[in-house]
Amino acid sequence: MSYLFKLQLQKESSRLSLLQDDQVIDDQSWPEARDMGQRLFAALAALLKKHDLKPEDVGEFQIESELPDTYTSSRIAETVKKVYAFGVALKQKER
């Protein structure tokens, strides 16, 4: 089974989906505000917990965005994606 996170950024809202073998199995969405980091980390944690997954069980993190790269929410989302991938890689290296 292959899992991935897909984050969709729009001007008015954001949605984080958990996919298994290219099928959406769950998602969380929230209105656009100045709290992208907090909301994104909370959504990641909630989806992992709800589906009894560890971060290393989710092999990929994709971002689709309508927002310009200069928007703070876009930059925060890219940073969270990189930190997530870095953390997963470290965990796998420990094994």
Chimera marker file (.cmm) of the C-alpha trace (Angstrom):
<marker_set name="trace">
<marker id="1" x="0.000" y="0.000" z="0.000" r="1" g="1" b="0" radius="0.5"/>
<marker id="2" x="1.315" y="3.381" z="-0.968" r="1" g="1" b="0" radius="0.5"/>
<marker id="3" x="0.176" y="6.504" z="0.897" r="1" g="1" b="0" radius="0.5"/>
<marker id="4" x="0.733" y="10.142" z="0.021" r="1" g="1" b="0" radius="0.5"/>
<marker id="5" x="-0.325" y="13.550" z="1.240" r="1" g="1" b="0" radius="0.5"/>
<marker id="6" x="-1.641" y="16.059" z="-1.271" r="1" g="1" b="0" radius="0.5"/>
<marker id="7" x="-2.033" y="19.675" z="-0.191" r="1" g="1" b="0" radius="0.5"/>
<marker id="8" x="-4.171" y="21.943" z="-2.350" r="1" g="1" b="0" radius="0.5"/>
<marker id="9" x="-3.775" y="25.672" z="-1.756" r="1" g="1" b="0" radius="0.5"/>
<marker id="10" x="-6.393" y="28.094" z="-3.003" r="1" g="1" b="0" radius="0.5"/>
<marker id="11" x="-7.004" y="31.753" z="-2.266" r="1" g="1" b="0" radius="0.5"/>
<marker id="12" x="-9.930" y="31.050" z="0.048" r="1" g="1" b="0" radius="0.5"/>
<marker id="13" x="-9.081" y="27.639" z="1.526" r="1" g="1" b="0" radius="0.5"/>
<marker id="14" x="-6.615" y="24.789" z="1.829" r="1" g="1" b="0" radius="0.5"/>
<marker id="15" x="-7.196" y="21.029" z="1.770" r="1" g="1" b="0" radius="0.5"/>
<marker id="16" x="-4.879" y="18.240" z="2.857" r="1" g="1" b="0" radius="0.5"/>
<marker id="17" x="-5.830" y="14.844" z="1.459" r="1" g="1" b="0" radius="0.5"/>
<marker id="18" x="-4.504" y="11.438" z="2.402" r="1" g="1" b="0" radius="0.5"/>
<marker id="19" x="-4.375" y="9.133" z="-0.598" r="1" g="1" b="0" radius="0.5"/>
<marker id="20" x="-3.859" y="5.401" z="-0.706" r="1" g="1" b="0" radius="0.5"/>
<marker id="21" x="-2.938" y="3.954" z="-4.092" r="1" g="1" b="0" radius="0.5"/>
<marker id="22" x="-4.127" y="7.200" z="-5.774" r="1" g="1" b="0" radius="0.5"/>
<marker id="23" x="-7.553" y="7.123" z="-4.037" r="1" g="1" b="0" radius="0.5"/>
<marker id="24" x="-8.494" y="9.818" z="-1.508" r="1" g="1" b="0" radius="0.5"/>
<marker id="25" x="-9.283" y="8.061" z="1.742" r="1" g="1" b="0" radius="0.5"/>
<marker id="26" x="-9.645" y="11.165" z="3.926" r="1" g="1" b="0" radius="0.5"/>
<marker id="27" x="-9.047" y="14.890" z="3.956" r="1" g="1" b="0" radius="0.5"/>
<marker id="28" x="-9.114" y="17.979" z="6.105" r="1" g="1" b="0" radius="0.5"/>
<marker id="29" x="-9.764" y="21.510" z="4.947" r="1" g="1" b="0" radius="0.5"/>
<marker id="30" x="-9.645" y="24.956" z="6.486" r="1" g="1" b="0" radius="0.5"/>
<marker id="31" x="-10.280" y="28.552" z="5.412" r="1" g="1" b="0" radius="0.5"/>
<marker id="32" x="-7.303" y="30.657" z="4.394" r="1" g="1" b="0" radius="0.5"/>
<marker id="33" x="-5.997" y="32.655" z="7.333" r="1" g="1" b="0" radius="0.5"/>
<marker id="34" x="-2.653" y="33.589" z="8.786" r="1" g="1" b="0" radius="0.5"/>
<marker id="35" x="-2.162" y="30.230" z="10.486" r="1" g="1" b="0" radius="0.5"/>
<marker id="36" x="-1.047" y="27.874" z="7.706" r="1" g="1" b="0" radius="0.5"/>
<marker id="37" x="1.731" y="26.251" z="9.717" r="1" g="1" b="0" radius="0.5"/>
<marker id="38" x="-0.465" y="25.531" z="12.713" r="1" g="1" b="0" radius="0.5"/>
<marker id="39" x="-3.369" y="24.232" z="10.610" r="1" g="1" b="0" radius="0.5"/>
<marker id="40" x="-1.178" y="22.123" z="8.338" r="1" g="1" b="0" radius="0.5"/>
<marker id="41" x="0.689" y="20.434" z="11.203" r="1" g="1" b="0" radius="0.5"/>
<marker id="42" x="-2.620" y="19.781" z="12.996" r="1" g="1" b="0" radius="0.5"/>
<marker id="43" x="-4.130" y="18.254" z="9.830" r="1" g="1" b="0" radius="0.5"/>
<marker id="44" x="-1.073" y="16.050" z="9.254" r="1" g="1" b="0" radius="0.5"/>
<marker id="45" x="-1.181" y="14.782" z="12.840" r="1" g="1" b="0" radius="0.5"/>
<marker id="46" x="-4.947" y="14.206" z="12.759" r="1" g="1" b="0" radius="0.5"/>
<marker id="47" x="-4.885" y="12.201" z="9.518" r="1" g="1" b="0" radius="0.5"/>
<marker id="48" x="-1.956" y="10.078" z="10.661" r="1" g="1" b="0" radius="0.5"/>
<marker id="49" x="-3.593" y="9.349" z="14.002" r="1" g="1" b="0" radius="0.5"/>
<marker id="50" x="-7.046" y="8.637" z="12.563" r="1" g="1" b="0" radius="0.5"/>
<marker id="51" x="-5.647" y="6.061" z="10.132" r="1" g="1" b="0" radius="0.5"/>
<marker id="52" x="-3.101" y="4.635" z="12.583" r="1" g="1" b="0" radius="0.5"/>
<marker id="53" x="-0.150" y="5.596" z="10.366" r="1" g="1" b="0" radius="0.5"/>
<marker id="54" x="3.389" y="6.671" z="11.171" r="1" g="1" b="0" radius="0.5"/>
<marker id="55" x="4.942" y="9.550" z="9.218" r="1" g="1" b="0" radius="0.5"/>
<marker id="56" x="7.249" y="7.109" z="7.417" r="1" g="1" b="0" radius="0.5"/>
<marker id="57" x="4.174" y="5.210" z="6.145" r="1" g="1" b="0" radius="0.5"/>
<marker id="58" x="3.376" y="8.194" z="3.899" r="1" g="1" b="0" radius="0.5"/>
<marker id="59" x="5.963" y="8.132" z="1.137" r="1" g="1" b="0" radius="0.5"/>
<marker id="60" x="5.215" y="11.358" z="-0.674" r="1" g="1" b="0" radius="0.5"/>
<marker id="61" x="3.958" y="14.883" z="-0.023" r="1" g="1" b="0" radius="0.5"/>
<marker id="62" x="2.653" y="16.864" z="-3.010" r="1" g="1" b="0" radius="0.5"/>
<marker id="63" x="1.549" y="20.486" z="-3.173" r="1" g="1" b="0" radius="0.5"/>
<marker id="64" x="-0.809" y="21.920" z="-5.781" r="1" g="1" b="0" radius="0.5"/>
<marker id="65" x="-1.234" y="25.666" z="-5.519" r="1" g="1" b="0" radius="0.5"/>
<marker id="66" x="-3.149" y="28.462" z="-7.163" r="1" g="1" b="0" radius="0.5"/>
<marker id="67" x="-1.178" y="30.929" z="-5.044" r="1" g="1" b="0" radius="0.5"/>
<marker id="68" x="1.943" y="32.756" z="-6.169" r="1" g="1" b="0" radius="0.5"/>
<marker id="69" x="5.197" y="31.438" z="-4.689" r="1" g="1" b="0" radius="0.5"/>
<marker id="70" x="5.616" y="34.727" z="-2.858" r="1" g="1" b="0" radius="0.5"/>
<marker id="71" x="2.529" y="34.195" z="-0.659" r="1" g="1" b="0" radius="0.5"/>
<marker id="72" x="3.407" y="33.333" z="2.922" r="1" g="1" b="0" radius="0.5"/>
<marker id="73" x="1.067" y="30.313" z="2.906" r="1" g="1" b="0" radius="0.5"/>
<marker id="74" x="2.899" y="28.888" z="-0.122" r="1" g="1" b="0" radius="0.5"/>
<marker id="75" x="6.282" y="29.360" z="1.505" r="1" g="1" b="0" radius="0.5"/>
<marker id="76" x="5.101" y="27.817" z="4.768" r="1" g="1" b="0" radius="0.5"/>
<marker id="77" x="3.593" y="24.831" z="2.927" r="1" g="1" b="0" radius="0.5"/>
<marker id="78" x="6.859" y="24.216" z="1.040" r="1" g="1" b="0" radius="0.5"/>
<marker id="79" x="8.823" y="24.444" z="4.288" r="1" g="1" b="0" radius="0.5"/>
<marker id="80" x="6.511" y="21.971" z="6.047" r="1" g="1" b="0" radius="0.5"/>
<marker id="81" x="6.842" y="19.594" z="3.082" r="1" g="1" b="0" radius="0.5"/>
<marker id="82" x="10.652" y="19.760" z="3.276" r="1" g="1" b="0" radius="0.5"/>
<marker id="83" x="10.707" y="19.313" z="7.060" r="1" g="1" b="0" radius="0.5"/>
<marker id="84" x="8.320" y="16.360" z="6.791" r="1" g="1" b="0" radius="0.5"/>
<marker id="85" x="10.483" y="14.691" z="4.121" r="1" g="1" b="0" radius="0.5"/>
<marker id="86" x="13.644" y="15.373" z="6.158" r="1" g="1" b="0" radius="0.5"/>
<marker id="87" x="12.106" y="13.869" z="9.304" r="1" g="1" b="0" radius="0.5"/>
<marker id="88" x="10.909" y="10.775" z="7.457" r="1" g="1" b="0" radius="0.5"/>
<marker id="89" x="14.327" y="10.308" z="5.830" r="1" g="1" b="0" radius="0.5"/>
<marker id="90" x="16.062" y="10.555" z="9.216" r="1" g="1" b="0" radius="0.5"/>
<marker id="91" x="13.675" y="8.029" z="10.731" r="1" g="1" b="0" radius="0.5"/>
<marker id="92" x="14.272" y="5.594" z="7.883" r="1" g="1" b="0" radius="0.5"/>
<marker id="93" x="18.033" y="6.067" z="8.178" r="1" g="1" b="0" radius="0.5"/>
<marker id="94" x="17.852" y="5.096" z="11.870" r="1" g="1" b="0" radius="0.5"/>
<marker id="95" x="16.475" y="1.671" z="10.954" r="1" g="1" b="0" radius="0.5"/>
<link id1="1" id2="2" r="1" g="1" b="0" radius="0.2"/>
<link id1="2" id2="3" r="1" g="1" b="0" radius="0.2"/>
<link id1="3" id2="4" r="1" g="1" b="0" radius="0.2"/>
<link id1="4" id2="5" r="1" g="1" b="0" radius="0.2"/>
<link id1="5" id2="6" r="1" g="1" b="0" radius="0.2"/>
<link id1="6" id2="7" r="1" g="1" b="0" radius="0.2"/>
<link id1="7" id2="8" r="1" g="1" b="0" radius="0.2"/>
<link id1="8" id2="9" r="1" g="1" b="0" radius="0.2"/>
<link id1="9" id2="10" r="1" g="1" b="0" radius="0.2"/>
<link id1="10" id2="11" r="1" g="1" b="0" radius="0.2"/>
<link id1="11" id2="12" r="1" g="1" b="0" radius="0.2"/>
<link id1="12" id2="13" r="1" g="1" b="0" radius="0.2"/>
<link id1="13" id2="14" r="1" g="1" b="0" radius="0.2"/>
<link id1="14" id2="15" r="1" g="1" b="0" radius="0.2"/>
<link id1="15" id2="16" r="1" g="1" b="0" radius="0.2"/>
<link id1="16" id2="17" r="1" g="1" b="0" radius="0.2"/>
<link id1="17" id2="18" r="1" g="1" b="0" radius="0.2"/>
<link id1="18" id2="19" r="1" g="1" b="0" radius="0.2"/>
<link id1="19" id2="20" r="1" g="1" b="0" radius="0.2"/>
<link id1="20" id2="21" r="1" g="1" b="0" radius="0.2"/>
<link id1="21" id2="22" r="1" g="1" b="0" radius="0.2"/>
<link id1="22" id2="23" r="1" g="1" b="0" radius="0.2"/>
<link id1="23" id2="24" r="1" g="1" b="0" radius="0.2"/>
<link id1="24" id2="25" r="1" g="1" b="0" radius="0.2"/>
<link id1="25" id2="26" r="1" g="1" b="0" radius="0.2"/>
<link id1="26" id2="27" r="1" g="1" b="0" radius="0.2"/>
<link id1="27" id2="28" r="1" g="1" b="0" radius="0.2"/>
<link id1="28" id2="29" r="1" g="1" b="0" radius="0.2"/>
<link id1="29" id2="30" r="1" g="1" b="0" radius="0.2"/>
<link id1="30" id2="31" r="1" g="1" b="0" radius="0.2"/>
<link id1="31" id2="32" r="1" g="1" b="0" radius="0.2"/>
<link id1="32" id2="33" r="1" g="1" b="0" radius="0.2"/>
<link id1="33" id2="34" r="1" g="1" b="0" radius="0.2"/>
<link id1="34" id2="35" r="1" g="1" b="0" radius="0.2"/>
<link id1="35" id2="36" r="1" g="1" b="0" radius="0.2"/>
<link id1="36" id2="37" r="1" g="1" b="0" radius="0.2"/>
<link id1="37" id2="38" r="1" g="1" b="0" radius="0.2"/>
<link id1="38" id2="39" r="1" g="1" b="0" radius="0.2"/>
<link id1="39" id2="40" r="1" g="1" b="0" radius="0.2"/>
<link id1="40" id2="41" r="1" g="1" b="0" radius="0.2"/>
<link id1="41" id2="42" r="1" g="1" b="0" radius="0.2"/>
<link id1="42" id2="43" r="1" g="1" b="0" radius="0.2"/>
<link id1="43" id2="44" r="1" g="1" b="0" radius="0.2"/>
<link id1="44" id2="45" r="1" g="1" b="0" radius="0.2"/>
<link id1="45" id2="46" r="1" g="1" b="0" radius="0.2"/>
<link id1="46" id2="47" r="1" g="1" b="0" radius="0.2"/>
<link id1="47" id2="48" r="1" g="1" b="0" radius="0.2"/>
<link id1="48" id2="49" r="1" g="1" b="0" radius="0.2"/>
<link id1="49" id2="50" r="1" g="1" b="0" radius="0.2"/>
<link id1="50" id2="51" r="1" g="1" b="0" radius="0.2"/>
<link id1="51" id2="52" r="1" g="1" b="0" radius="0.2"/>
<link id1="52" id2="53" r="1" g="1" b="0" radius="0.2"/>
<link id1="53" id2="54" r="1" g="1" b="0" radius="0.2"/>
<link id1="54" id2="55" r="1" g="1" b="0" radius="0.2"/>
<link id1="55" id2="56" r="1" g="1" b="0" radius="0.2"/>
<link id1="56" id2="57" r="1" g="1" b="0" radius="0.2"/>
<link id1="57" id2="58" r="1" g="1" b="0" radius="0.2"/>
<link id1="58" id2="59" r="1" g="1" b="0" radius="0.2"/>
<link id1="59" id2="60" r="1" g="1" b="0" radius="0.2"/>
<link id1="60" id2="61" r="1" g="1" b="0" radius="0.2"/>
<link id1="61" id2="62" r="1" g="1" b="0" radius="0.2"/>
<link id1="62" id2="63" r="1" g="1" b="0" radius="0.2"/>
<link id1="63" id2="64" r="1" g="1" b="0" radius="0.2"/>
<link id1="64" id2="65" r="1" g="1" b="0" radius="0.2"/>
<link id1="65" id2="66" r="1" g="1" b="0" radius="0.2"/>
<link id1="66" id2="67" r="1" g="1" b="0" radius="0.2"/>
<link id1="67" id2="68" r="1" g="1" b="0" radius="0.2"/>
<link id1="68" id2="69" r="1" g="1" b="0" radius="0.2"/>
<link id1="69" id2="70" r="1" g="1" b="0" radius="0.2"/>
<link id1="70" id2="71" r="1" g="1" b="0" radius="0.2"/>
<link id1="71" id2="72" r="1" g="1" b="0" radius="0.2"/>
<link id1="72" id2="73" r="1" g="1" b="0" radius="0.2"/>
<link id1="73" id2="74" r="1" g="1" b="0" radius="0.2"/>
<link id1="74" id2="75" r="1" g="1" b="0" radius="0.2"/>
<link id1="75" id2="76" r="1" g="1" b="0" radius="0.2"/>
<link id1="76" id2="77" r="1" g="1" b="0" radius="0.2"/>
<link id1="77" id2="78" r="1" g="1" b="0" radius="0.2"/>
<link id1="78" id2="79" r="1" g="1" b="0" radius="0.2"/>
<link id1="79" id2="80" r="1" g="1" b="0" radius="0.2"/>
<link id1="80" id2="81" r="1" g="1" b="0" radius="0.2"/>
<link id1="81" id2="82" r="1" g="1" b="0" radius="0.2"/>
<link id1="82" id2="83" r="1" g="1" b="0" radius="0.2"/>
<link id1="83" id2="84" r="1" g="1" b="0" radius="0.2"/>
<link id1="84" id2="85" r="1" g="1" b="0" radius="0.2"/>
<link id1="85" id2="86" r="1" g="1" b="0" radius="0.2"/>
<link id1="86" id2="87" r="1" g="1" b="0" radius="0.2"/>
<link id1="87" id2="88" r="1" g="1" b="0" radius="0.2"/>
<link id1="88" id2="89" r="1" g="1" b="0" radius="0.2"/>
<link id1="89" id2="90" r="1" g="1" b="0" radius="0.2"/>
<link id1="90" id2="91" r="1" g="1" b="0" radius="0.2"/>
<link id1="91" id2="92" r="1" g="1" b="0" radius="0.2"/>
<link id1="92" id2="93" r="1" g="1" b="0" radius="0.2"/>
<link id1="93" id2="94" r="1" g="1" b="0" radius="0.2"/>
<link id1="94" id2="95" r="1" g="1" b="0" radius="0.2"/>
</marker_set>
